[in-house]
Amino acid sequence: MPSKPISSLDELPQTHVARRNFKNSVFHRCLSCFRRGFLVIKAAVLNRLPLPQGSFFPEPWPSLTPQLHVSQITLSTA
């Protein structure tokens, strides 16, 4: 039977490459998004083009509302 994949970072050895790459991955993603936006604006200015306008495309509202039964609700007494 094949072994199950590891489900969390805590289960990996300390020297695993995923641990080293995970530490600042969120920061690098935000920085790269910011840098890309800055470069797009800079290129537009240097090429004397109109500045790009941001756009927001929200996801459509779900057509079906999930049903929640009272038996599924649990209250914590802690």
Jmol script that loads the backbone (N, CA, C; Angstrom):
load data "model"
ATOM      1  N   MET A   1       0.850  -1.176   0.000  1.00  0.00           N
ATOM      2  CA  MET A   1       0.000   0.000   0.000  1.00  0.00           C
ATOM      3  C   MET A   1       0.894   1.237   0.000  1.00  0.00           C
ATOM      4  N   PRO A   2       0.631   2.221  -0.884  1.00  0.00           N
ATOM      5  CA  PRO A   2       1.467   3.424  -0.915  1.00  0.00           C
ATOM      6  C   PRO A   2       1.266   4.267   0.336  1.00  0.00           C
ATOM      7  N   SER A   3       2.320   4.962   0.713  1.00  0.00           N
ATOM      8  CA  SER A   3       2.229   5.796   1.912  1.00  0.00           C
ATOM      9  C   SER A   3       1.432   7.059   1.612  1.00  0.00           C
ATOM     10  N   LYS A   4       0.793   7.587   2.650  1.00  0.00           N
ATOM     11  CA  LYS A   4      -0.006   8.802   2.504  1.00  0.00           C
ATOM     12  C   LYS A   4       0.928  10.007   2.436  1.00  0.00           C
ATOM     13  N   PRO A   5       0.555  11.041   1.693  1.00  0.00           N
ATOM     14  CA  PRO A   5       1.385  12.247   1.676  1.00  0.00           C
ATOM     15  C   PRO A   5       1.326  12.962   3.022  1.00  0.00           C
ATOM     16  N   ILE A   6       2.372  13.676   3.329  1.00  0.00           N
ATOM     17  CA  ILE A   6       2.430  14.433   4.580  1.00  0.00           C
ATOM     18  C   ILE A   6       1.469  15.603   4.469  1.00  0.00           C
ATOM     19  N   SER A   7       0.658  15.802   5.517  1.00  0.00           N
ATOM     20  CA  SER A   7      -0.415  16.788   5.422  1.00  0.00           C
ATOM     21  C   SER A   7      -0.045  18.166   5.947  1.00  0.00           C
ATOM     22  N   SER A   8       1.064  18.297   6.645  1.00  0.00           N
ATOM     23  CA  SER A   8       1.412  19.624   7.148  1.00  0.00           C
ATOM     24  C   SER A   8       2.921  19.814   7.159  1.00  0.00           C
ATOM     25  N   LEU A   9       3.306  21.060   7.239  1.00  0.00           N
ATOM     26  CA  LEU A   9       4.718  21.416   7.256  1.00  0.00           C
ATOM     27  C   LEU A   9       5.401  20.914   8.523  1.00  0.00           C
ATOM     28  N   ASP A  10       4.639  20.813   9.616  1.00  0.00           N
ATOM     29  CA  ASP A  10       5.214  20.374  10.891  1.00  0.00           C
ATOM     30  C   ASP A  10       5.726  18.943  10.842  1.00  0.00           C
ATOM     31  N   GLU A  11       5.191  18.138   9.945  1.00  0.00           N
ATOM     32  CA  GLU A  11       5.588  16.737   9.865  1.00  0.00           C
ATOM     33  C   GLU A  11       6.844  16.517   9.021  1.00  0.00           C
ATOM     34  N   LEU A  12       7.315  17.545   8.351  1.00  0.00           N
ATOM     35  CA  LEU A  12       8.510  17.413   7.515  1.00  0.00           C
ATOM     36  C   LEU A  12       9.772  17.527   8.356  1.00  0.00           C
ATOM     37  N   PRO A  13      10.869  16.912   7.917  1.00  0.00           N
ATOM     38  CA  PRO A  13      12.138  17.071   8.628  1.00  0.00           C
ATOM     39  C   PRO A  13      12.598  18.530   8.598  1.00  0.00           C
ATOM     40  N   GLN A  14      13.420  18.913   9.564  1.00  0.00           N
ATOM     41  CA  GLN A  14      13.890  20.299   9.665  1.00  0.00           C
ATOM     42  C   GLN A  14      14.682  20.739   8.438  1.00  0.00           C
ATOM     43  N   THR A  15      15.328  19.810   7.759  1.00  0.00           N
ATOM     44  CA  THR A  15      16.179  20.166   6.618  1.00  0.00           C
ATOM     45  C   THR A  15      15.452  20.092   5.279  1.00  0.00           C
ATOM     46  N   HIS A  16      14.159  19.822   5.274  1.00  0.00           N
ATOM     47  CA  HIS A  16      13.410  19.678   4.021  1.00  0.00           C
ATOM     48  C   HIS A  16      13.345  21.020   3.288  1.00  0.00           C
ATOM     49  N   VAL A  17      13.441  20.980   1.963  1.00  0.00           N
ATOM     50  CA  VAL A  17      13.469  22.201   1.156  1.00  0.00           C
ATOM     51  C   VAL A  17      12.162  22.986   1.277  1.00  0.00           C
ATOM     52  N   ALA A  18      11.052  22.340   1.505  1.00  0.00           N
ATOM     53  CA  ALA A  18       9.772  23.049   1.638  1.00  0.00           C
ATOM     54  C   ALA A  18       9.765  23.953   2.858  1.00  0.00           C
ATOM     55  N   ARG A  19      10.465  23.560   3.920  1.00  0.00           N
ATOM     56  CA  ARG A  19      10.549  24.409   5.119  1.00  0.00           C
ATOM     57  C   ARG A  19      11.330  25.686   4.821  1.00  0.00           C
ATOM     58  N   ARG A  20      12.416  25.570   4.083  1.00  0.00           N
ATOM     59  CA  ARG A  20      13.227  26.751   3.773  1.00  0.00           C
ATOM     60  C   ARG A  20      12.485  27.694   2.847  1.00  0.00           C
ATOM     61  N   ASN A  21      11.725  27.169   1.906  1.00  0.00           N
ATOM     62  CA  ASN A  21      11.021  28.011   0.938  1.00  0.00           C
ATOM     63  C   ASN A  21       9.741  28.609   1.493  1.00  0.00           C
ATOM     64  N   PHE A  22       9.182  28.041   2.555  1.00  0.00           N
ATOM     65  CA  PHE A  22       7.894  28.480   3.081  1.00  0.00           C
ATOM     66  C   PHE A  22       8.002  29.734   3.929  1.00  0.00           C
ATOM     67  N   LYS A  23       9.133  29.966   4.570  1.00  0.00           N
ATOM     68  CA  LYS A  23       9.261  31.032   5.567  1.00  0.00           C
ATOM     69  C   LYS A  23       8.803  32.391   5.061  1.00  0.00           C
ATOM     70  N   ASN A  24       9.223  32.812   3.893  1.00  0.00           N
ATOM     71  CA  ASN A  24       8.903  34.147   3.393  1.00  0.00           C
ATOM     72  C   ASN A  24       8.091  34.113   2.104  1.00  0.00           C
ATOM     73  N   SER A  25       7.407  33.010   1.832  1.00  0.00           N
ATOM     74  CA  SER A  25       6.706  32.899   0.556  1.00  0.00           C
ATOM     75  C   SER A  25       5.578  33.916   0.425  1.00  0.00           C
ATOM     76  N   VAL A  26       4.840  34.193   1.501  1.00  0.00           N
ATOM     77  CA  VAL A  26       3.745  35.163   1.432  1.00  0.00           C
ATOM     78  C   VAL A  26       4.312  36.559   1.199  1.00  0.00           C
ATOM     79  N   PHE A  27       5.382  36.898   1.893  1.00  0.00           N
ATOM     80  CA  PHE A  27       6.001  38.211   1.721  1.00  0.00           C
ATOM     81  C   PHE A  27       6.492  38.392   0.292  1.00  0.00           C
ATOM     82  N   HIS A  28       7.151  37.377  -0.257  1.00  0.00           N
ATOM     83  CA  HIS A  28       7.666  37.482  -1.617  1.00  0.00           C
ATOM     84  C   HIS A  28       6.529  37.622  -2.621  1.00  0.00           C
ATOM     85  N   ARG A  29       5.416  36.940  -2.391  1.00  0.00           N
ATOM     86  CA  ARG A  29       4.272  37.043  -3.299  1.00  0.00           C
ATOM     87  C   ARG A  29       3.727  38.465  -3.297  1.00  0.00           C
ATOM     88  N   CYS A  30       3.559  39.066  -2.122  1.00  0.00           N
ATOM     89  CA  CYS A  30       3.057  40.441  -2.048  1.00  0.00           C
ATOM     90  C   CYS A  30       4.039  41.398  -2.699  1.00  0.00           C
ATOM     91  N   LEU A  31       5.312  41.186  -2.455  1.00  0.00           N
ATOM     92  CA  LEU A  31       6.324  42.050  -3.036  1.00  0.00           C
ATOM     93  C   LEU A  31       6.323  41.929  -4.553  1.00  0.00           C
ATOM     94  N   SER A  32       6.197  40.721  -5.070  1.00  0.00           N
ATOM     95  CA  SER A  32       6.230  40.570  -6.519  1.00  0.00           C
ATOM     96  C   SER A  32       4.988  41.182  -7.157  1.00  0.00           C
ATOM     97  N   CYS A  33       3.827  41.101  -6.501  1.00  0.00           N
ATOM     98  CA  CYS A  33       2.618  41.752  -7.035  1.00  0.00           C
ATOM     99  C   CYS A  33       2.800  43.263  -7.034  1.00  0.00           C
ATOM    100  N   PHE A  34       3.345  43.796  -5.952  1.00  0.00           N
ATOM    101  CA  PHE A  34       3.594  45.233  -5.879  1.00  0.00           C
ATOM    102  C   PHE A  34       4.602  45.651  -6.944  1.00  0.00           C
ATOM    103  N   ARG A  35       5.672  44.890  -7.078  1.00  0.00           N
ATOM    104  CA  ARG A  35       6.711  45.221  -8.057  1.00  0.00           C
ATOM    105  C   ARG A  35       6.160  45.189  -9.478  1.00  0.00           C
ATOM    106  N   ARG A  36       5.332  44.202  -9.780  1.00  0.00           N
ATOM    107  CA  ARG A  36       4.752  44.116 -11.118  1.00  0.00           C
ATOM    108  C   ARG A  36       3.876  45.334 -11.395  1.00  0.00           C
ATOM    109  N   GLY A  37       3.057  45.718 -10.433  1.00  0.00           N
ATOM    110  CA  GLY A  37       2.210  46.896 -10.604  1.00  0.00           C
ATOM    111  C   GLY A  37       3.028  48.149 -10.808  1.00  0.00           C
ATOM    112  N   PHE A  38       4.091  48.281 -10.029  1.00  0.00           N
ATOM    113  CA  PHE A  38       4.967  49.445 -10.159  1.00  0.00           C
ATOM    114  C   PHE A  38       5.612  49.486 -11.541  1.00  0.00           C
ATOM    115  N   LEU A  39       6.063  48.343 -12.023  1.00  0.00           N
ATOM    116  CA  LEU A  39       6.711  48.305 -13.336  1.00  0.00           C
ATOM    117  C   LEU A  39       5.725  48.607 -14.463  1.00  0.00           C
ATOM    118  N   VAL A  40       4.478  48.187 -14.315  1.00  0.00           N
ATOM    119  CA  VAL A  40       3.464  48.497 -15.333  1.00  0.00           C
ATOM    120  C   VAL A  40       3.228  50.002 -15.388  1.00  0.00           C
ATOM    121  N   ILE A  41       3.120  50.635 -14.219  1.00  0.00           N
ATOM    122  CA  ILE A  41       2.927  52.090 -14.171  1.00  0.00           C
ATOM    123  C   ILE A  41       4.151  52.811 -14.731  1.00  0.00           C
ATOM    124  N   LYS A  42       5.330  52.355 -14.344  1.00  0.00           N
ATOM    125  CA  LYS A  42       6.568  52.981 -14.819  1.00  0.00           C
ATOM    126  C   LYS A  42       6.693  52.872 -16.342  1.00  0.00           C
ATOM    127  N   ALA A  43       6.355  51.710 -16.902  1.00  0.00           N
ATOM    128  CA  ALA A  43       6.425  51.533 -18.354  1.00  0.00           C
ATOM    129  C   ALA A  43       5.435  52.449 -19.061  1.00  0.00           C
ATOM    130  N   ALA A  44       4.247  52.614 -18.481  1.00  0.00           N
ATOM    131  CA  ALA A  44       3.255  53.507 -19.094  1.00  0.00           C
ATOM    132  C   ALA A  44       3.748  54.948 -19.091  1.00  0.00           C
ATOM    133  N   VAL A  45       4.356  55.383 -18.001  1.00  0.00           N
ATOM    134  CA  VAL A  45       4.870  56.755 -17.914  1.00  0.00           C
ATOM    135  C   VAL A  45       6.007  56.956 -18.916  1.00  0.00           C
ATOM    136  N   LEU A  46       6.936  56.015 -18.969  1.00  0.00           N
ATOM    137  CA  LEU A  46       8.077  56.149 -19.876  1.00  0.00           C
ATOM    138  C   LEU A  46       7.662  56.115 -21.345  1.00  0.00           C
ATOM    139  N   ASN A  47       6.609  55.372 -21.662  1.00  0.00           N
ATOM    140  CA  ASN A  47       6.127  55.285 -23.043  1.00  0.00           C
ATOM    141  C   ASN A  47       5.038  56.306 -23.350  1.00  0.00           C
ATOM    142  N   ARG A  48       4.801  57.215 -22.411  1.00  0.00           N
ATOM    143  CA  ARG A  48       3.791  58.273 -22.557  1.00  0.00           C
ATOM    144  C   ARG A  48       2.422  57.713 -22.917  1.00  0.00           C
ATOM    145  N   LEU A  49       2.061  56.649 -22.224  1.00  0.00           N
ATOM    146  CA  LEU A  49       0.746  56.029 -22.382  1.00  0.00           C
ATOM    147  C   LEU A  49      -0.117  56.406 -21.185  1.00  0.00           C
ATOM    148  N   PRO A  50      -1.439  56.306 -21.319  1.00  0.00           N
ATOM    149  CA  PRO A  50      -2.277  56.592 -20.150  1.00  0.00           C
ATOM    150  C   PRO A  50      -2.011  55.574 -19.039  1.00  0.00           C
ATOM    151  N   LEU A  51      -2.129  56.039 -17.811  1.00  0.00           N
ATOM    152  CA  LEU A  51      -1.902  55.140 -16.683  1.00  0.00           C
ATOM    153  C   LEU A  51      -2.968  54.050 -16.663  1.00  0.00           C
ATOM    154  N   PRO A  52      -2.567  52.827 -16.346  1.00  0.00           N
ATOM    155  CA  PRO A  52      -3.543  51.733 -16.323  1.00  0.00           C
ATOM    156  C   PRO A  52      -4.534  51.906 -15.173  1.00  0.00           C
ATOM    157  N   GLN A  53      -5.767  51.534 -15.433  1.00  0.00           N
ATOM    158  CA  GLN A  53      -6.801  51.579 -14.408  1.00  0.00           C
ATOM    159  C   GLN A  53      -6.958  50.184 -13.824  1.00  0.00           C
ATOM    160  N   GLY A  54      -7.028  50.121 -12.521  1.00  0.00           N
ATOM    161  CA  GLY A  54      -7.276  48.839 -11.878  1.00  0.00           C
ATOM    162  C   GLY A  54      -8.702  48.392 -12.120  1.00  0.00           C
ATOM    163  N   SER A  55      -8.927  47.116 -12.010  1.00  0.00           N
ATOM    164  CA  SER A  55     -10.284  46.606 -12.189  1.00  0.00           C
ATOM    165  C   SER A  55     -10.557  45.537 -11.142  1.00  0.00           C
ATOM    166  N   PHE A  56     -11.802  45.422 -10.795  1.00  0.00           N
ATOM    167  CA  PHE A  56     -12.202  44.454  -9.786  1.00  0.00           C
ATOM    168  C   PHE A  56     -13.339  43.630 -10.367  1.00  0.00           C
ATOM    169  N   PHE A  57     -13.136  42.347 -10.448  1.00  0.00           N
ATOM    170  CA  PHE A  57     -14.156  41.445 -10.963  1.00  0.00           C
ATOM    171  C   PHE A  57     -14.576  40.502  -9.843  1.00  0.00           C
ATOM    172  N   PRO A  58     -15.653  40.836  -9.136  1.00  0.00           N
ATOM    173  CA  PRO A  58     -16.082  39.962  -8.045  1.00  0.00           C
ATOM    174  C   PRO A  58     -16.637  38.647  -8.584  1.00  0.00           C
ATOM    175  N   GLU A  59     -16.524  37.612  -7.770  1.00  0.00           N
ATOM    176  CA  GLU A  59     -17.102  36.333  -8.153  1.00  0.00           C
ATOM    177  C   GLU A  59     -18.620  36.450  -8.118  1.00  0.00           C
ATOM    178  N   PRO A  60     -19.313  35.727  -8.985  1.00  0.00           N
ATOM    179  CA  PRO A  60     -20.771  35.807  -8.961  1.00  0.00           C
ATOM    180  C   PRO A  60     -21.339  35.240  -7.657  1.00  0.00           C
ATOM    181  N   TRP A  61     -22.468  35.786  -7.260  1.00  0.00           N
ATOM    182  CA  TRP A  61     -23.133  35.320  -6.052  1.00  0.00           C
ATOM    183  C   TRP A  61     -23.602  33.892  -6.283  1.00  0.00           C
ATOM    184  N   PRO A  62     -23.438  33.003  -5.305  1.00  0.00           N
ATOM    185  CA  PRO A  62     -23.856  31.612  -5.516  1.00  0.00           C
ATOM    186  C   PRO A  62     -25.362  31.518  -5.778  1.00  0.00           C
ATOM    187  N   SER A  63     -25.728  30.649  -6.690  1.00  0.00           N
ATOM    188  CA  SER A  63     -27.146  30.503  -7.015  1.00  0.00           C
ATOM    189  C   SER A  63     -27.878  29.675  -5.971  1.00  0.00           C
ATOM    190  N   LEU A  64     -27.168  28.819  -5.286  1.00  0.00           N
ATOM    191  CA  LEU A  64     -27.771  28.003  -4.233  1.00  0.00           C
ATOM    192  C   LEU A  64     -27.150  28.370  -2.896  1.00  0.00           C
ATOM    193  N   THR A  65     -27.983  28.537  -1.902  1.00  0.00           N
ATOM    194  CA  THR A  65     -27.497  28.825  -0.559  1.00  0.00           C
ATOM    195  C   THR A  65     -27.329  27.507   0.181  1.00  0.00           C
ATOM    196  N   PRO A  66     -26.173  27.255   0.787  1.00  0.00           N
ATOM    197  CA  PRO A  66     -26.007  26.001   1.521  1.00  0.00           C
ATOM    198  C   PRO A  66     -26.968  25.942   2.702  1.00  0.00           C
ATOM    199  N   GLN A  67     -27.515  24.785   2.926  1.00  0.00           N
ATOM    200  CA  GLN A  67     -28.460  24.589   4.022  1.00  0.00           C
ATOM    201  C   GLN A  67     -27.692  24.201   5.279  1.00  0.00           C
ATOM    202  N   LEU A  68     -27.979  24.867   6.370  1.00  0.00           N
ATOM    203  CA  LEU A  68     -27.340  24.575   7.643  1.00  0.00           C
ATOM    204  C   LEU A  68     -28.404  24.046   8.585  1.00  0.00           C
ATOM    205  N   HIS A  69     -28.177  22.866   9.088  1.00  0.00           N
ATOM    206  CA  HIS A  69     -29.122  22.259  10.015  1.00  0.00           C
ATOM    207  C   HIS A  69     -28.683  22.556  11.437  1.00  0.00           C
ATOM    208  N   VAL A  70     -29.633  22.685  12.335  1.00  0.00           N
ATOM    209  CA  VAL A  70     -29.347  23.008  13.731  1.00  0.00           C
ATOM    210  C   VAL A  70     -28.469  21.938  14.361  1.00  0.00           C
ATOM    211  N   SER A  71     -28.587  20.707  13.922  1.00  0.00           N
ATOM    212  CA  SER A  71     -27.787  19.629  14.505  1.00  0.00           C
ATOM    213  C   SER A  71     -26.304  19.789  14.176  1.00  0.00           C
ATOM    214  N   GLN A  72     -25.951  20.596  13.175  1.00  0.00           N
ATOM    215  CA  GLN A  72     -24.555  20.788  12.798  1.00  0.00           C
ATOM    216  C   GLN A  72     -23.888  21.900  13.596  1.00  0.00           C
ATOM    217  N   ILE A  73     -24.664  22.699  14.300  1.00  0.00           N
ATOM    218  CA  ILE A  73     -24.117  23.819  15.049  1.00  0.00           C
ATOM    219  C   ILE A  73     -23.676  23.335  16.424  1.00  0.00           C
ATOM    220  N   THR A  74     -22.439  23.666  16.806  1.00  0.00           N
ATOM    221  CA  THR A  74     -21.950  23.319  18.137  1.00  0.00           C
ATOM    222  C   THR A  74     -21.478  24.584  18.817  1.00  0.00           C
ATOM    223  N   LEU A  75     -21.774  24.700  20.086  1.00  0.00           N
ATOM    224  CA  LEU A  75     -21.362  25.860  20.858  1.00  0.00           C
ATOM    225  C   LEU A  75     -20.256  25.459  21.811  1.00  0.00           C
ATOM    226  N   SER A  76     -19.255  26.286  21.909  1.00  0.00           N
ATOM    227  CA  SER A  76     -18.148  26.015  22.815  1.00  0.00           C
ATOM    228  C   SER A  76     -18.470  26.609  24.178  1.00  0.00           C
ATOM    229  N   THR A  77     -18.216  25.847  25.217  1.00  0.00           N
ATOM    230  CA  THR A  77     -18.469  26.333  26.574  1.00  0.00           C
ATOM    231  C   THR A  77     -17.190  26.799  27.234  1.00  0.00           C
ATOM    232  N   ALA A  78     -16.092  26.794  26.495  1.00  0.00           N
ATOM    233  CA  ALA A  78     -14.808  27.177  27.080  1.00  0.00           C
ATOM    234  C   ALA A  78     -14.694  28.662  27.231  1.00  0.00           C
TER     235      ALA A  78
END
end "model"
wireframe off; spacefill off
backbone 0.3
color backbone group
